[in-house]
């Protein structure tokens, strides 16, 4: 499935797309009864065409409640998988199947199964940024929006494995006072920010507040005025009296921040070198053209075995129940 769908997706790119992609996508959306879901880290054009833009928790809730027949997921593979887990009878499309996730890749299922077996009697709470296989081995899924809330609901005498992000796990430990057994995974974007350059930037912009995603390294979080999920960061900027912000998360979120508060200034936190490492290379694989071709050709489609889907569904449902 993976190879075939990729080949089909690549072949369609040789044809000429419509001149007005926005209008063409809107027409296909009506024809298919489709909904376009996009993460904040997508390119601005995709954010502007989306029916819903959000973080992983918001996207999961929207996917669970949609009446659309087709879900076009402008995000990365694990996000589209989650939509399929919640909607087995709907067509779920991902513009580019190669849009993976470094954090999800850092937790191979076979290795995690051995890790879990080495810690019997531990409850497994997994960050939603993981594959369906890891979800199926988990007891509860969480997002950066609700991780602290979910861990706080677990009895204190219950040992917990937290996977796959070690930085989010460390943050949850600090916020809850719980001792978690951490899988040592991380996101290539959130671990690339330079603490030294951040300090220099804070000196250059003394009135700017630093806001950071909890996937960042502890050294970055130590300088943050506010730490939260992408949605929480966006809301903070809207409500804060500050006029400038240094943003330590994937820079795609700045598009929404600027749209919501155009009178404020947003400065992307600097990576360790001169690369564009504060942009997720996987998120940026999706383009407006690929989104159009995915809808036009009904491929690439996300498919899961029913056994895997049902096993992964249970911990997601627990998350949704505990997030109310």
C-alpha positions as CSV (number, residue, x, y, z in Angstrom):
1,X,0.0,0.0,0.0
2,X,2.7,2.5,1.0
3,X,4.8,2.0,-2.1
4,X,1.9,1.9,-4.5
5,X,0.3,5.0,-3.1
6,X,3.5,6.9,-3.1
7,X,4.1,6.0,-6.7
8,X,0.6,7.2,-7.7
9,X,1.1,10.4,-5.7
10,X,4.4,11.2,-7.5
11,X,3.0,10.4,-10.9
12,X,0.1,12.9,-10.5
13,X,2.6,15.7,-9.9
14,X,3.7,15.6,-13.5
15,X,0.2,16.9,-14.6
16,X,-0.6,20.6,-14.6
17,X,-2.7,21.7,-11.5
18,X,-5.5,24.2,-11.9
19,X,-4.4,27.9,-11.9
20,X,-6.7,28.6,-9.0
21,X,-5.9,25.8,-6.5
22,X,-8.1,27.4,-3.8
23,X,-11.2,27.3,-6.0
24,X,-10.4,23.8,-7.3
25,X,-9.9,22.4,-3.7
26,X,-13.2,24.1,-2.6
27,X,-15.0,22.4,-5.5
28,X,-13.5,19.0,-4.7
29,X,-14.5,19.5,-1.0
30,X,-18.1,19.9,-2.0
31,X,-18.0,17.0,-4.5
32,X,-16.5,14.6,-1.9
33,X,-18.2,16.0,1.2
34,X,-14.7,16.4,2.5
35,X,-13.2,18.2,5.5
36,X,-9.7,19.5,5.5
37,X,-7.9,19.3,8.8
38,X,-4.5,21.1,9.2
39,X,-2.0,21.3,11.9
40,X,-0.5,24.7,12.9
41,X,2.8,23.7,11.5
42,X,1.6,23.4,7.9
43,X,2.5,26.0,5.3
44,X,0.3,29.2,5.3
45,X,-1.6,28.3,2.1
46,X,-2.8,25.0,3.6
47,X,-3.7,26.7,6.9
48,X,-5.8,29.2,4.9
49,X,-7.7,26.6,3.0
50,X,-8.4,24.3,6.0
51,X,-11.8,23.9,7.6
52,X,-10.1,23.4,11.0
53,X,-6.6,24.3,12.2
54,X,-5.4,23.0,15.6
55,X,-3.1,21.0,17.7
56,X,-3.2,17.3,18.1
57,X,-5.9,17.3,20.8
58,X,-8.2,19.6,18.9
59,X,-7.6,17.7,15.6
60,X,-8.4,14.4,17.3
61,X,-11.6,15.8,18.7
62,X,-12.6,17.2,15.4
63,X,-11.8,14.0,13.6
64,X,-13.9,12.1,16.1
65,X,-16.9,14.2,15.5
66,X,-16.9,15.1,11.8
67,X,-19.8,14.3,9.5
68,X,-17.7,14.4,6.4
69,X,-17.3,11.3,4.2
70,X,-13.6,12.2,3.4
71,X,-11.0,13.5,5.8
72,X,-8.1,15.2,4.2
73,X,-5.4,15.5,6.8
74,X,-2.8,18.1,6.2
75,X,-0.3,17.0,8.9
76,X,2.0,14.1,9.4
77,X,1.4,10.4,9.2
78,X,0.5,9.6,12.8
79,X,-2.1,12.4,12.7
80,X,-3.8,10.9,9.7
81,X,-3.6,7.4,11.3
82,X,-5.4,8.8,14.4
83,X,-8.1,10.1,12.2
84,X,-8.5,6.7,10.5
85,X,-8.5,4.9,13.9
86,X,-11.4,7.2,14.9
87,X,-13.2,6.9,11.5
88,X,-12.8,3.4,10.1
89,X,-15.5,3.9,7.5
90,X,-14.3,7.2,6.1
91,X,-11.7,7.8,3.4
92,X,-8.7,9.4,5.1
93,X,-6.2,11.1,2.8
94,X,-2.7,12.4,3.5
95,X,-1.2,14.6,0.8
96,X,2.2,13.0,1.1
97,X,2.7,9.6,2.7
98,X,6.4,10.5,3.3
99,X,5.2,13.2,5.8
100,X,6.4,11.2,8.8
101,X,7.6,12.3,12.3
102,X,11.1,12.2,13.8
103,X,9.6,11.7,17.3
104,X,7.4,8.8,16.1
105,X,10.3,7.3,14.3
106,X,12.4,7.5,17.6
107,X,10.2,4.8,19.1
108,X,10.4,1.6,17.1
109,X,7.6,-0.9,18.1
110,X,9.8,-3.9,18.6
111,X,12.2,-1.9,20.9
112,X,9.3,-0.4,22.8
113,X,7.7,-3.8,23.3
114,X,10.9,-4.9,25.0
115,X,11.1,-1.7,27.1
116,X,7.5,-2.2,28.2
117,X,8.2,-5.9,29.1
118,X,11.2,-4.8,31.2
119,X,8.8,-2.6,33.3
120,X,5.9,-4.9,34.3
121,X,3.0,-3.4,36.2
122,X,3.6,0.0,34.7
123,X,0.8,1.9,33.1
124,X,1.8,3.1,29.6
125,X,0.9,6.7,28.7
126,X,2.0,7.6,25.2
127,X,2.2,11.0,23.6
128,X,-0.1,11.1,20.5
129,X,3.1,11.7,18.4
130,X,3.6,8.0,17.9
131,X,2.6,5.3,15.4
132,X,-0.5,3.2,15.6
133,X,1.6,0.2,16.8
134,X,2.8,2.2,19.8
135,X,-0.7,3.4,20.5
136,X,-1.9,-0.2,20.5
137,X,0.7,-1.0,23.2
138,X,-0.4,1.9,25.3
139,X,-3.0,2.3,28.0
140,X,-3.7,6.0,27.6
141,X,-2.8,8.5,24.9
142,X,-2.1,12.1,25.7
143,X,-1.2,15.3,23.9
144,X,0.9,18.3,25.0
145,X,-2.4,20.0,25.8
146,X,-3.6,17.4,28.3
147,X,-0.5,15.4,29.4
148,X,-0.3,17.0,32.8
149,X,-4.0,16.7,33.4
150,X,-4.0,13.0,32.5
151,X,-1.0,12.0,34.5
152,X,-2.5,13.9,37.5
153,X,-5.5,11.6,37.4
154,X,-3.5,8.4,37.8
155,X,-3.2,7.1,41.4
156,X,0.2,8.0,42.8
157,X,1.0,4.4,43.7
158,X,0.7,3.4,40.0
159,X,4.1,3.4,38.2
160,X,4.0,5.0,34.7
161,X,5.9,4.6,31.5
162,X,5.8,7.8,29.5
163,X,6.7,7.7,25.8
164,X,8.0,8.6,23.4
165,X,9.1,12.3,24.1
166,X,11.6,12.6,27.0
167,X,11.3,16.4,27.1
168,X,7.6,16.4,27.4
169,X,8.0,13.6,30.0
170,X,10.4,15.7,32.0
171,X,8.1,18.7,31.9
172,X,5.1,16.5,33.1
173,X,7.3,15.2,35.9
174,X,8.1,18.8,37.0
175,X,4.5,19.8,36.9
176,X,3.0,16.8,38.7
177,X,5.8,15.7,41.0
178,X,5.5,12.2,39.6
179,X,8.4,9.8,38.9
180,X,7.9,8.6,35.3
181,X,9.9,6.0,33.4
182,X,10.8,7.9,30.2
183,X,11.4,6.5,26.7
184,X,14.3,8.5,25.3
185,X,12.7,9.9,22.2
186,X,12.7,13.5,20.9
187,X,11.6,15.8,18.1
188,X,14.4,17.0,15.7
189,X,12.8,20.5,15.6
190,X,12.3,21.1,19.3
191,X,15.7,19.9,20.3
192,X,17.5,22.1,17.8
193,X,16.9,25.5,19.4
194,X,20.1,27.1,20.7
195,X,20.0,28.3,24.3
196,X,22.9,30.5,23.7
197,X,21.3,32.2,20.7
198,X,18.0,32.5,22.6
199,X,19.7,34.4,25.4
200,X,21.3,36.7,22.8
201,X,17.9,37.2,21.2
202,X,16.3,38.0,24.6
203,X,19.0,40.7,25.1
204,X,18.3,42.1,21.6
205,X,14.6,42.2,22.3
206,X,14.3,42.9,26.1
207,X,10.5,43.6,26.0
208,X,9.7,40.3,24.2
209,X,8.3,37.4,26.1
210,X,9.6,33.9,25.3
211,X,7.0,31.2,24.7
212,X,7.9,27.6,24.3
213,X,6.4,24.2,23.5
214,X,7.1,21.5,26.2
215,X,8.9,19.3,23.6
216,X,11.8,21.8,23.8
217,X,14.9,20.9,25.8
218,X,14.9,21.9,29.5
219,X,17.5,24.6,28.9
220,X,15.1,26.4,26.5
221,X,12.1,25.9,28.8
222,X,14.1,27.5,31.6
223,X,14.0,30.9,29.8
224,X,10.3,30.7,28.9
225,X,7.7,33.1,30.2
226,X,5.1,30.7,29.2
227,X,5.1,27.0,28.2
228,X,2.2,25.3,26.4
229,X,0.8,23.4,23.5
230,X,0.5,25.1,20.1
231,X,-3.1,26.1,20.8
232,X,-2.2,27.3,24.3
233,X,0.7,29.4,22.9
234,X,-1.6,31.0,20.4
235,X,-4.2,31.9,23.0
236,X,-1.5,33.2,25.3
237,X,-0.3,35.6,22.6
238,X,-3.9,36.8,22.1
239,X,-4.5,37.5,25.8
240,X,-1.0,38.8,26.8
241,X,-0.4,42.5,27.1
242,X,3.1,41.9,25.6
243,X,3.7,43.3,22.1
244,X,6.5,40.9,21.1
245,X,7.2,37.2,21.5
246,X,10.1,34.9,20.9
247,X,8.5,31.7,19.7
248,X,10.2,28.4,20.5
249,X,8.3,25.9,18.5
250,X,7.9,25.1,14.8
251,X,7.6,28.4,13.0
252,X,4.5,27.5,11.1
253,X,2.4,28.6,14.1
254,X,3.6,32.2,13.6
255,X,1.2,32.5,10.6
256,X,-1.8,32.1,12.9
257,X,-0.3,34.3,15.5
258,X,0.2,37.1,13.0
259,X,-3.4,36.6,11.7
260,X,-4.9,36.7,15.1
261,X,-2.8,39.6,16.5
262,X,-1.4,41.5,13.5
263,X,-0.3,44.4,15.7
264,X,2.2,42.2,17.6
265,X,5.7,41.0,16.6
266,X,6.7,37.3,16.5
267,X,10.3,36.3,16.4
268,X,11.2,32.6,15.7
269,X,13.6,31.1,18.2
270,X,17.0,30.5,16.5
271,X,18.3,27.0,15.8
272,X,21.9,26.0,16.6
273,X,23.2,26.7,13.1
274,X,22.1,28.7,10.0
275,X,19.7,26.1,8.7
276,X,15.9,26.4,8.7
277,X,15.8,23.7,11.4
278,X,12.9,25.4,13.2
279,X,10.8,24.2,10.3
280,X,9.7,20.6,10.4
281,X,10.9,19.0,7.1
282,X,8.1,16.4,7.3
283,X,5.3,18.9,7.8
284,X,6.5,20.9,4.9
285,X,6.3,17.9,2.5
286,X,2.6,18.7,2.2
287,X,1.8,21.4,-0.3
288,X,-1.3,22.9,-1.7
289,X,-0.7,21.1,-5.0
290,X,-0.3,17.7,-3.3
291,X,-3.5,18.4,-1.3
292,X,-5.3,19.0,-4.5
293,X,-4.0,15.9,-6.2
294,X,-4.8,13.8,-3.1
295,X,-8.5,14.9,-3.3
296,X,-8.6,14.6,-7.1
297,X,-7.3,11.0,-7.1
298,X,-8.5,9.8,-3.7
299,X,-5.0,8.8,-2.8
300,X,-2.7,8.4,-0.8
301,X,-5.2,6.7,1.5
302,X,-4.4,5.7,5.1
303,X,-5.2,2.1,5.8
304,X,-5.0,0.0,9.0
305,X,-5.9,-3.5,9.9
306,X,-9.1,-3.7,12.0
307,X,-7.1,-5.5,14.7
308,X,-4.6,-2.7,14.9
309,X,-7.2,0.0,14.7
310,X,-9.3,-1.4,17.6
311,X,-6.2,-1.9,19.8
312,X,-5.1,1.7,19.1
313,X,-8.6,3.0,19.5
314,X,-9.0,2.1,23.2
315,X,-6.2,4.4,24.6
316,X,-7.4,7.2,22.4
317,X,-10.9,6.9,23.7
318,X,-9.5,6.9,27.3
319,X,-7.7,10.2,26.5
320,X,-10.9,11.8,25.1
321,X,-12.9,10.7,28.2
322,X,-10.2,12.0,30.6
323,X,-9.9,15.3,28.7
324,X,-13.5,16.4,29.3
